[in-house]
Each structure stands twice: as structure tokens, then as C-alpha cells.
């Protein structure tokens, strides 16, 4: 059973490091984008001579687009649902593959390791799939999913 520790711990540590690097990179990008947008908005609003001019501009189509662009991360319910769906399918398939190869392992400790990791993968996959389904149901119920417009 001792030989399973490196097989489990090393990939977990590598995954944690990769995830941490990804979080840092994404947050830096978002911070730079926010700073650039704030600077652009400040320059645009400085060009107006009076508050009335600024209000007229902000009520125009271009001003509304400027205000809408202030939101850094637009809600993307489809992307989030698809991300959960992909993670669920991938985790589920890896878990099933581990369970399927469980019998090929020679030692009982190895079989136990494959069984535990396989069940963990299957359960995590099912959890992601349930989360994706619940998200889809709630987003649709709250009217946050855009409807497809077909022109006749």
C-alpha cells in the first residue's frame, strides 16, 4: 500500500501547483483589464464640460455601451454549465476506467487503490453532472439563459 502514496500524492501536488499558477495568471489579467478600463472611463468622462453633457452621453447608445463594459466578467451561464458538464464527464470516465482496470492489478493493495480512486472519480463526476443539471434548471427558471431568436 505504501507504493500507492507517490502515485496519488505527486499528481495531487502537481495539480495544486498548476491550479495556483492558473489562479495567479487569471487574477493578474483581470486586474490589468480593470485598470485599463478604469483609466479609459476616466479619460472619457473628463472630456465633458458639465454634468448635463456627461448625463446626455451616458444615456445615449454609446454611453450605455460604456457603462455595460464596466462589468469585467460578464455572466456566462452557458460556459459555466458546459465547464461543469465537461469536468463531470471526464471525471466519471476516468473513474470508470480505473474501476475497469481494477481486476488487472496483481496485488490486493493495488486493486484496493484502483477501486478507491475509481469510486472517487465516479462520485466526483456524478457530483459535477448533478451540479451542471441543477445550474441549468435554476438559470433557466430565473430567466438568465438567453433565448434563441428565430427570424421568420
PyMOL commands that set and color helices and strands:
alter all, ss='L'
color gray80, all
select helices_A, chain A and resi 2-46+51-59+61-68+77-104+108-141
alter helices_A, ss='H'
color red, helices_A
deselect
rebuild
show_as cartoon
